Amino acid sequence: MEQLTLFEEIRNFKNHKKYRNNVFKTKAEIEKELQAKGVDKIYYILSFGGGTQSTHLLEQHLKGLIHYDYIIFSDTGAEPQFIHEQVEWWQKRQREYGNTTPFIITHHKSMERGLEEMLMRYINTDYQRFQLPVYCNKIDEETGEEVKAGIMQRQCTVDFKIIPVKQKARQLVLEELGLKSNQRMPSNVSFIIDIGFSYDEIKRINFCQSPQFKYMYLAYPLVEENLTTEDSINFLIDNQMPCKRSRCYLCPFNCDSTGVDWKEIIHEEPLSFLKACYFDEQLRLVQKTRRKVMQSIPYFHYTRIPLSEVYAEQFKHLNEQFKEELQSWVSIWKKEINRKYNLKVA
């Protein structure tokens, strides 16, 4: 108990170097700076993920503790169905509260079907950009064997979650102001977008001013409250609210025994698990062609073993059960890639 009390005393975001170095600021500090610059209209946006932390913020909004002008959920195209069900649960709860804040669902601007489209495009075309944090190996020149080679940068959250929210927020406000999509945002208008990072995720915070839109700023209310991911989960559990953590079914950060794991995907959505195994295998096959900039050998599982081998028994059973559905999904995607990118896919 004494150790816990000591930990609570030192859990203060203001002591963290990222705050001291102005990597991020409190919402009040951002507001004060904007007002000093002559900004008299600030739009408040919730970047809603449908999982645990951003739902904690949404509940605070519904109770009148935080104000938002828009709630925006960016569909990555690879969330498990249970996350979509949680989004629907919160939409229903918002209606029950009588809250009329616009609740918008958006997606990646050019790849509307999200991460599945990105991966299929990467595998089947000359597209080079790769946004998933896969675990990488390389070939040792002396032994010819695979050795660990780090992990790819995690760019998917920014590209498929945060930027689409910013783009949609910009579009909505321009329309509200009677302006066209190609017009500049008025100089007296700014945005503050709340991101559901927790105190234990401060390392994920890299800036407070958007690099895409200079009139947009990012705030982290749960960090300001010194709340951890576990605090938000406990809050949801205590209030009998859905508490599955938001992530994609194919995320390499799925890890056993963390509450965000492959076993939950296998149990809840077996076909999605087979899709992840498909992508995991195909990425290594396409790397062998040497037509990609990324030369590392990618794996979805942290052990750097094929996902289908890590869970060999489950894969064998599920592949027998859902083989036709998986083949149909692959066939439909290849036709879509052919249609959209005007390429013949083998």
N, C-alpha and C positions, 0 to 999 in steps of 0.2 A: 504494500500500500504506500509506503514511504517513497519507493522508486516511482510509482505511478504519479504521485503528487508532484515529485520533482520534475517528471516529464511534462506534466501539464503546465508547470510554471515556466518552463523554457520553450514551450510551443508557442512562439510568437513570430509571425511572419516578418515583423519589422526588424528582427534580428538577422534575417537571412540576407546573404550578400546580394542576391538578385534584387531585392527591394532596396537595399542601401545603395546599389549601383544604378538605380532608376531603370532597371530592366522592365519592371512593372510598377504601377502606382495604384493607390486606392481610388475607388470611384469618386470620392469626394475631392481628391487631389486633381483628378482629370477634369472634373466639373469646374473647379476653381480656375484652372489654367485656360479652359475654353472660354469661360466668361471674361477673363482678362483679355482674350483675343477678340472679343466682340461677338462671340457666338451666343445667340439668344434663343436658339431652338435646338434642343438635343433630343434625338430619338433613341429610345431604350429598347434593345433587342435581346431576347433570350435565344441563344443557340442551343436548341433542344436536341438531346441525343436519345431520349426514350429509355435510358437506363436507370442509374441511381442518383448521381450528383445533380444533373440538370433537372430531374424530377423533383428533387429536394427544393431547388430554386423555384420551380413552377408552383409547388405547393405554397411556398412563401408568398408568391405573387397572388395566388388565389385567395390567400388570407389577408391580402392588403399590406404585406410587409415589404414587398419590392414592387416597383411599378415597371411594366413593360408595355411598349406600344405595339410590338409584334412578337409572336412566338414562332420560330422557324425551325422546322425539322428537315435536315438534308438526308434524303434516302440514298445510301451508298450502293444500293443494288445488291448488297451481300449480307444484310442483317438477317439473323434467324427470324423465323415467323413469330417467335415469342416476343421479340422486340417490337414488331409491328403491332402485336396484340396489346403490348403495354402502352404504345402510343395511342391506340384506340381507347384504352382504359382511361388515360389522362384527358383525352378529348371529351369523353363522357363525363368525367369528373368536372371539367371546366363548365360544361353545360349545366350540370347539377348546381354549381355555384352561381350560375347566372352571369358568369364572366364572359364578356363579349370581345376580349382582345383577339384580334385576328390570329388564327392558328394556321400557319402555312406549311405545306410540304413541298420541298423543292429537290433539285438533283444537280449533278455535274452539268455544266452548260453545254458541252459538245458530246459527251458520252453519257446520254440520259439514263442508260441502264447500268451505270456505275462501274464498280470494280470487276464484275463479271465481264462486262464489255471491254474494259481495259485489258484484262488478262487474255481474253479471246483474240482481241486485236493484236496484242503483243505476240501471241503464239502463232497466229495465222497470217500476219502481214509484216511489213518492214518497220512497223511502229517500234520506236526505241525506248520511249520513256517508261520507266518502271517504278512504281510508287510503294510497293509493299516491303516491310522490314524482314525479308527472308534471311535465314541463317545461311552463311556461305562457306564453302570449302574451296580449296585450290589444289592443283596437282604439284606435289613436291618434285622439283626437277631432278633430285638425286635418286629418290626411291620410286618415283612414279605413282606414289600413293596419295590419296586425298588427305589434306590436313586442314584444320580450321583456319578460316580467313575472315572472321568478324561477322558483322550483320549489316544489311543494307539500311540506309537511312529511312526513317519512318516519315514518309511524305503523304501517305494516304489520308490521314486525318485532316491535314491542311487542304489538300486538293479536292477531296470528296465530301468533307463535312463543313469546314470553316469557310473556305472561299465561296462555295455555293450559297451559304447563309448571307455572306456579305453582298454578293451579287443580287440576291433576291431582295434584301433589305434596301439596297440602292434603287432597284427597280420600283419597289412599292412606294418609296418616298418621292421619287421623281413623278410618279403618276399622281400621288396625293397633291403635289405642288403644281400639277398641270404642266409638267415639263416632259420633253421627249427623252428617249433613252440615250441619245448621243449628246445631250446638253450637260453642261457642268452643274455640279451641285452648288447651290448658293453659298457664299462665303460665311453666312451667318448660321449655317446648318451643320451639325455634326452628329455622329452616332456613338453610342457606347454599347458594345456587345458583351453580354455576360457569358463567360465560358465556365463550364462546370468542373474545372480542375479543383482538386482539394489540396490541403496543406501538404500532404504526402506526395503531391505531384508537382511541387514548385519547379522541379528540374525541367518540366515540360514547357515552362513559360519562357519565351524568348524575346518578347517585346510587348509594349502596351499600345503602340501606334501601328495601325495596319500598314504593311509595306505595299499593299495593292491600292488602298484608298486612304490618302493622308488625313481625311476628315473622319475616319473611323478609328475608334479606340477600343481596346479589349480590357475588360475588368474581370476580376476573379473573386466574387463575393464569398465563396466558401473558404478561400485562402484568408480573406480578411477576417472571417469568423474563426480562423484557426481550426477548422473542421477537417477531419480526415475522411477518406473513402468509407472506412468502417463506421464512422459517425453517421454518415448519410444512410448507409445500409441499415444500421440499427434504428434510425429514425423511421424509415419506411416499414421495417418489421414491426416496430412498436405501434405503428398506426395502421397496421394490416393493409399495407399498400404493396403492389408488385415490386419486386426488388432484384430481378435478374439484371446483371450488368450488361451494358451496351457494348457490343463488339460485332465484328463480322464473322460469319461461320468459317471463313478460311483464314482468319488472322493468325499469323505465326506466334503472336503473343498468347494464344491459348496455351495454358500450361496446367498439368494435372495438379489438383489439390490447392488451387488458388481462388476458386470460385468463378474463374473464367477459364474453362478448360475444354479439351477435346471430348472428354467423356460425356459432358452435358450435350454437346452437339450430336454425338453418336446416339445417345439415348433419346433426345428430344426430336432430332431431325436427321434420321439416317441417310436420306437422299442427299442432304446438304454435305454430310461427311464424305460421301462418295464423290461429290463434286470437288471437294477440297483435295481428295486423293488424286482425282483426275488432273487438276491444275498442278499439283505438286509434281506429278510424273512428267507432264507435258513441258513444264518449264525446263527440266533437265534435258529433255529430248531436243528442245529447240536450241539450247545452249551448245549442244554438240554440233549443230550446223555451222557454228562460228559466224553467223550473220547478225549477231547482236553485239552492241557495245559492251554490255555486261558479260564478262568472261568467267566470272565466278560460277561455281556449281551450287545452285540454290536448293534449299530445303525448307519446308513449312514447319518441321518439328525441330525443337532445340537440340535434340540428340544428333541431328544431321543424318538421320536414317529415314528412308521413304515412309511417309505417313501410313501407307498400306501395310508396311512391315511392322511398324511400331504397334499397330493394333491389328495384327494379322488375322486373328480368329474372328474379330468383329467384321473386318473387311470382307473376308471370305463369305461369311454368312449374309451380310447385307448386299454384297455384289450379286449373289445368287438370287436374292429376293427382289432387288431393284434394278437389275441389269438392263431391262428393256426401257425403263423410265430414264435411266442415265443416258443410254444411247440416243433416245429421242431428244433429250435436252441438248446433247452435243450436236445432233443433226440440225435442230432448229437454230442453234447459235451459228453454225457454219453458214447456213442460208442467210441469216441476218448480217453477218460480216460481209458476205458476198454482195448482198443488196446495198448495204450502207457504204462500203468502201470500194465497191466496183471491182472486186478481186475474186478470182476463182479459188476456192478453198478446197484442198484435197480432202 
